[in-house]
Amino acid sequence: MNAQKASMLVLLVTLGWGSSYLFMKMGLGSIEEFNLIALRFGIAFLITGALFFKRLKRIDKTTVKYGAFLGLILFGVFAFITFGLKTTSSSNAGFLVGLTVIFVPLLHVLFYRKRLAENHLLGAIIAIIGIGLLTLNSDLRVHPGDVLCIAGGICNALYILVTSAAVKKTDSINLGIVSLGFTAGYGLLFSFIFESPALPHTPSGWIAILALSLICSAFGFIAQPVAQKYLAPTQTGLMYAMEPVFAALFAFLFVGEILTMQGYIGAMLVLAGVFISQWRSYRKEALTPSA
């Protein structure tokens, strides 16, 4: 695989993840939140486990340890997003979770005590202004769902940072499969404690679950590490910035979600902040001759 094919693969992953907000909202009409997470990741775990069964035979304790931790973080990501979608739109959720690209360098500075680059600081400020325009209503209040989706973006940034450390010590595909399994396990546990686990009872519910399992989870979380072997991290980050655009497009095409003019300006500022945050690093890597 070359860089061009890897870029196309990342774009397909981003397209799939952009559709996930719509499918999660569809799924919530049939089953409860933790139940949805358990089914989504459980089916994805069974499918990827079957496809890479021979590879999984070589699994070790380090992979299981990191998989359990990453599964817990991933469970947090989707618990926040899933509950957030109850009181916010698919479009808003996509733009707010897309702030992951900005949260990554901010958390990196916090954990490693490094100075924040000017482009990251400027990007964060612009994105914060965009969040205000996107989420504040006429009463200057933010919907609880918007706050939960921002929390999901922070957890997603943490997931990326921990994954970066974990893949240096483990097999990336095995790590992805194990983390899917643990995420499903946490979802099932919480579903038994707080809900009444059940299967979807409508065709739309099954369509949502299968799309989330096959496209957004099984394909997305396996294709991502494969593609990233051939791309610079910042190049991948810029492509993932398209996820909220795809989320808004799917929401508009299939459920007719339309932002207010203030919302569109806020969304544009969020995207601008994301691109500014990553652009200098991308240009630096693009201009650096390969060995």
C-alpha positions as CSV (number, residue, x, y, z in Angstrom):
1,M,0.0,0.0,0.0
2,N,1.3,3.5,-0.9
3,A,0.5,6.9,0.7
4,Q,-2.2,7.6,-1.9
5,K,-4.1,4.4,-1.2
6,A,-3.7,4.9,2.5
7,S,-5.2,8.4,2.2
8,M,-8.2,7.0,0.4
9,L,-8.6,4.4,3.2
10,V,-8.5,7.1,5.8
11,L,-11.1,9.1,3.9
12,L,-13.4,6.0,3.8
13,V,-12.9,5.5,7.6
14,T,-13.7,9.2,8.1
15,L,-16.8,8.9,5.9
16,G,-18.0,5.9,8.0
17,W,-17.4,7.7,11.3
18,G,-19.2,10.7,10.0
19,S,-22.3,8.5,9.4
20,S,-22.1,7.1,12.9
21,Y,-23.9,10.0,14.6
22,L,-26.9,9.5,12.4
23,F,-26.9,5.7,13.0
24,M,-26.5,6.1,16.8
25,K,-29.5,8.5,16.9
26,M,-31.5,5.9,14.9
27,G,-30.4,3.1,17.2
28,L,-31.5,5.0,20.3
29,G,-35.0,4.8,19.0
30,S,-35.0,1.1,19.5
31,I,-32.6,0.3,22.4
32,E,-31.0,2.1,25.4
33,E,-27.6,3.7,25.5
34,F,-25.3,1.2,27.1
35,N,-27.2,-1.6,25.3
36,L,-26.4,0.1,22.0
37,I,-22.7,0.3,22.9
38,A,-22.6,-3.4,24.0
39,L,-24.2,-4.6,20.8
40,R,-22.2,-2.3,18.5
41,F,-18.8,-3.3,19.8
42,G,-19.8,-6.9,20.6
43,I,-20.7,-7.6,17.0
44,A,-17.5,-5.8,15.8
45,F,-15.4,-7.8,18.2
46,L,-16.8,-11.1,17.0
47,I,-16.3,-10.2,13.4
48,T,-12.8,-8.9,13.7
49,G,-11.9,-11.7,16.0
50,A,-13.0,-14.3,13.5
51,L,-11.2,-12.6,10.6
52,F,-7.9,-12.4,12.5
53,F,-8.3,-15.5,14.7
54,K,-4.8,-16.9,13.8
55,R,-3.3,-13.6,14.7
56,L,-5.1,-13.5,18.0
57,K,-3.4,-16.7,19.0
58,R,-0.2,-14.7,19.5
59,I,-1.8,-12.3,22.0
60,D,0.1,-11.5,25.2
61,K,-0.6,-10.0,28.6
62,T,0.7,-6.6,27.6
63,T,-1.9,-6.4,24.8
64,V,-4.7,-7.5,27.1
65,K,-3.6,-4.9,29.7
66,Y,-3.5,-2.0,27.2
67,G,-6.7,-3.4,25.5
68,A,-8.6,-3.2,28.8
69,F,-7.5,0.3,29.5
70,L,-8.2,1.5,25.9
71,G,-11.5,-0.3,26.0
72,L,-12.4,1.7,29.1
73,I,-11.5,5.0,27.5
74,L,-13.4,4.0,24.3
75,F,-16.4,3.1,26.4
76,G,-16.2,6.6,27.9
77,V,-16.0,8.2,24.4
78,F,-19.2,6.5,23.2
79,A,-21.1,6.7,26.4
80,F,-20.7,10.5,26.4
81,I,-21.5,10.8,22.7
82,T,-24.5,8.4,22.9
83,F,-26.1,10.2,25.8
84,G,-25.2,13.5,24.3
85,L,-27.1,12.7,21.1
86,K,-30.3,12.6,23.2
87,T,-30.3,16.4,23.6
88,T,-28.2,17.7,20.7
89,S,-28.3,17.2,16.9
90,S,-26.1,14.8,14.9
91,S,-24.5,17.9,13.2
92,N,-23.5,19.5,16.5
93,A,-22.2,16.2,17.8
94,G,-20.0,15.7,14.8
95,F,-18.4,19.2,15.0
96,L,-17.9,19.0,18.8
97,V,-16.3,15.6,18.8
98,G,-14.2,16.7,15.9
99,L,-12.4,19.0,18.4
100,T,-10.4,15.8,19.2
101,V,-7.8,17.1,16.8
102,I,-7.3,20.2,19.0
103,F,-7.6,18.3,22.3
104,V,-4.7,16.0,21.4
105,P,-1.9,18.6,21.5
106,L,-3.5,20.3,24.5
107,L,-3.5,17.1,26.5
108,H,0.0,16.4,25.3
109,V,1.2,19.7,26.7
110,L,-0.6,19.0,30.0
111,F,0.8,15.5,30.4
112,Y,4.4,16.2,29.2
113,R,4.8,19.8,30.4
114,K,5.8,21.1,27.0
115,R,5.2,24.5,25.6
116,L,2.1,24.8,23.4
117,A,2.9,25.8,19.8
118,E,1.5,29.1,18.5
119,N,-0.7,27.4,15.8
120,H,-2.2,25.1,18.4
121,L,-3.0,28.0,20.7
122,L,-4.5,30.1,17.9
123,G,-6.5,27.1,16.6
124,A,-7.9,26.4,20.1
125,I,-9.0,30.0,20.6
126,I,-10.8,30.1,17.2
127,A,-12.4,26.7,17.9
128,I,-13.6,27.8,21.3
129,I,-15.3,30.8,19.8
130,G,-16.8,28.5,17.2
131,I,-18.1,26.2,20.0
132,G,-19.8,29.2,21.6
133,L,-21.6,30.2,18.4
134,L,-22.5,26.5,17.6
135,T,-23.9,25.6,21.0
136,L,-25.2,28.7,22.8
137,N,-28.9,29.4,22.3
138,S,-30.7,32.7,22.7
139,D,-30.7,32.4,26.5
140,L,-26.9,31.9,26.4
141,R,-27.3,28.3,27.6
142,V,-25.6,25.2,26.3
143,H,-27.5,22.0,25.8
144,P,-26.3,19.2,28.1
145,G,-25.8,17.0,25.1
146,D,-23.2,19.5,23.7
147,V,-21.2,19.3,26.9
148,L,-21.3,15.5,26.8
149,C,-20.1,15.5,23.2
150,I,-17.2,17.8,24.1
151,A,-16.3,15.4,26.9
152,G,-16.4,12.6,24.3
153,G,-13.9,14.5,22.2
154,I,-11.6,14.9,25.2
155,C,-11.8,11.1,25.9
156,N,-11.2,10.4,22.2
157,A,-8.0,12.6,22.4
158,L,-6.9,10.6,25.4
159,Y,-7.6,7.4,23.5
160,I,-5.3,8.6,20.7
161,L,-2.5,9.4,23.1
162,V,-2.6,6.1,24.9
163,T,-2.9,4.2,21.6
164,S,0.3,6.0,20.4
165,A,2.2,4.6,23.4
166,A,0.5,1.1,23.3
167,V,1.2,0.3,19.6
168,K,4.9,0.6,20.3
169,K,4.7,-2.4,22.7
170,T,1.9,-4.5,21.1
171,D,0.5,-5.7,17.8
172,S,-1.7,-2.9,16.6
173,I,-4.5,-5.1,15.0
174,N,-4.6,-7.4,18.1
175,L,-4.8,-4.3,20.3
176,G,-7.7,-2.9,18.3
177,I,-9.6,-6.2,18.5
178,V,-9.1,-6.6,22.2
179,S,-10.1,-3.0,22.9
180,L,-13.3,-3.6,20.9
181,G,-14.1,-6.6,23.1
182,F,-13.5,-4.8,26.4
183,T,-15.6,-1.8,25.2
184,A,-18.4,-4.3,24.5
185,G,-17.9,-5.9,27.9
186,Y,-18.1,-2.6,29.8
187,G,-21.2,-1.6,27.8
188,L,-22.9,-5.0,28.7
189,L,-22.0,-4.6,32.4
190,F,-23.5,-1.1,32.6
191,S,-26.5,-2.2,30.6
192,F,-27.2,-5.0,33.1
193,I,-26.8,-2.6,36.0
194,F,-28.8,0.4,34.7
195,E,-30.9,-1.0,31.9
196,S,-32.7,-4.1,30.6
197,P,-30.6,-5.5,27.8
198,A,-32.5,-6.3,24.7
199,L,-32.1,-6.7,20.9
200,P,-33.5,-4.0,18.5
201,H,-37.2,-4.5,17.8
202,T,-37.5,-2.5,14.6
203,P,-35.8,-2.8,11.2
204,S,-34.3,0.7,11.5
205,G,-32.8,-0.4,14.9
206,W,-31.1,-3.4,13.3
207,I,-29.9,-1.3,10.3
208,A,-28.3,1.2,12.8
209,I,-26.6,-1.5,14.9
210,L,-25.3,-3.4,11.9
211,A,-24.0,-0.2,10.2
212,L,-22.3,0.9,13.5
213,S,-20.8,-2.6,14.0
214,L,-19.6,-3.4,10.5
215,I,-18.8,0.0,9.0
216,C,-18.0,2.3,11.9
217,S,-16.4,-0.1,14.3
218,A,-15.1,-3.3,12.6
219,F,-13.9,-1.6,9.5
220,G,-13.0,1.8,11.1
221,F,-10.9,0.6,14.0
222,I,-9.0,-2.0,12.0
223,A,-8.4,0.1,8.8
224,Q,-7.2,3.1,10.9
225,P,-3.9,1.6,12.2
226,V,-3.2,-0.1,8.9
227,A,-3.5,3.2,7.0
228,Q,-1.5,5.2,9.6
229,K,1.6,3.1,8.9
230,Y,1.9,5.0,5.5
231,L,0.9,8.5,6.6
232,A,2.3,11.2,8.8
233,P,0.2,11.7,12.0
234,T,-0.7,15.3,11.2
235,Q,-1.7,14.4,7.7
236,T,-4.1,11.8,9.1
237,G,-5.3,14.3,11.6
238,L,-6.2,16.8,8.9
239,M,-8.2,14.1,7.0
240,Y,-10.1,13.2,10.2
241,A,-11.1,16.9,10.4
242,M,-13.5,16.0,7.6
243,E,-15.6,13.8,10.0
244,P,-17.8,16.6,11.3
245,V,-18.4,17.7,7.7
246,F,-19.6,14.2,6.7
247,A,-21.7,14.1,9.9
248,A,-23.5,17.3,9.0
249,L,-23.9,16.1,5.4
250,F,-25.6,12.8,6.4
251,A,-27.8,14.6,9.0
252,F,-28.9,17.0,6.3
253,L,-29.5,14.4,3.6
254,F,-31.4,11.8,5.7
255,V,-33.1,13.7,8.5
256,G,-33.1,17.3,7.2
257,E,-31.1,18.8,10.0
258,I,-30.2,22.4,9.2
259,L,-28.1,24.7,11.4
260,T,-29.0,28.3,12.1
261,M,-26.8,31.0,10.5
262,Q,-25.0,31.4,13.8
263,G,-24.5,27.6,13.9
264,Y,-23.0,27.6,10.4
265,I,-20.6,30.4,11.4
266,G,-19.7,28.5,14.5
267,A,-19.1,25.2,12.6
268,M,-16.9,27.0,10.1
269,L,-14.8,28.5,13.0
270,V,-14.5,25.0,14.6
271,L,-13.2,23.6,11.3
272,A,-10.9,26.6,10.8
273,G,-9.5,26.1,14.3
274,V,-8.8,22.4,13.6
275,F,-7.0,23.1,10.4
276,I,-5.0,26.0,11.8
277,S,-4.0,23.8,14.7
278,Q,-2.6,21.1,12.4
279,W,-1.5,23.1,9.3
280,R,2.0,24.1,10.4
281,S,3.0,20.6,11.4
282,Y,1.5,19.2,8.1
283,R,3.5,21.7,6.0
284,K,6.7,21.0,7.9
285,E,6.3,17.2,7.3
286,A,5.3,17.8,3.7
287,L,8.4,19.9,3.0
288,T,10.8,17.5,4.8
289,P,12.4,15.2,2.2
290,S,11.9,11.5,2.9
291,A,14.9,9.4,3.7
